[in-house]
Amino acid sequence: MSITLEINLRVPDISIRSPQEPPRRITNSDSRFWKVIDLSELPKVGDTLELSSRTWAFQATVKRLDWHDDKNRFVVVCHYPKRSMTPEEYDSLRTDPDWTMRPLLSGN
């Protein structure tokens, strides 16, 4: 039996360097990547999940697991374990139709 989970992935900031332009930084602290997946069992905090975009596979560390009644499923909060990711890896997530980038809600 599989369990449908929603992944909430935090990724590091991205530095983009190009010889034709000054360096620029993409800040990801105020947004997350989301994806719905099916797993054979519920992960535990500290577990490593194998995730992927259509062109790139990577690992993420489970930081938290929350049940959401309105979604009728668990949301698994994960962090990308490395301190950096390449612009190509970032674009792979950003342009993948299975992943959705959402801003964090601001506290008004």
Buried (B, 14 or more C-beta within 10 A) or exposed (E): EEEEBBBBBBBBEBEEEEEEEEEEEBEBEEBBBBBEBEBEEEBEEEBEBEBBBEEBEBEBBBEEBEEEEEEEBBBBBBBBEEEEBEBEBBBBBBEBEEBEBEEEEEEE
